[in-house]
Amino acid sequence: MSISKSDLVTEIISGSKEKDIVSKAQIERIVDAVFDKIIEHVSTGESVIINKFGTFENVDRAARDKKTPQGVTVSVPASKAMKFHMSLSVKAKLNT
């Protein structure tokens, strides 16, 4: 099962003690702003470290040749990707 951004926003607002003060639209704008800032900083080569959660960083993928299931060799160009390293506290929660 997966969770969508809309589901995440709904869970944040339903679990909030201030649900009468903060609207769902405001929470959605905050979530969007957080994601946008992470992408903005990682795209410039910076790492984004969120204490007790993890680190987002930019990694370069080299150009390579890859074979398709039909056996045809295809050239894959170099690209950039975002990598996430979870913190020890997140890892501990996942493995309990």
NORNOR-V859188 format. One line per field, one symbol per residue. ss: DSSP state (h for helix, s for strand, l for the rest). phi: phi as a letter, one per 40 degrees, with the letter a starting at -180 (. if undefined). burial: b if it has 24 or more other C-alpha atoms within 12 Angstrom, else e. A space follows every 10 residues. Layout:
ss: ???
phi: ???
burial: ???
This chain:
ss: llllhhhhhh hhhhllllll lllhhhhhhh hhhhhhhhhh hhhllllsss lllsssssss sllsssslll llssssllss sssssslhhh hhhhll
phi: .bbccccccc cccccccbcc cbcccccccc cdcccccccd ccccgccbbb dgbibbacbc bccabbccdc gccbcbccab abbbbccccc ccccbc
burial: eeeeeeeebe eebeeeeeee eeebeebeee eeeeeeebee ebeeeeebee eeeeebbbee eeeeeeeeee eeeeeeeeee ebeeeeeeee eeeeee
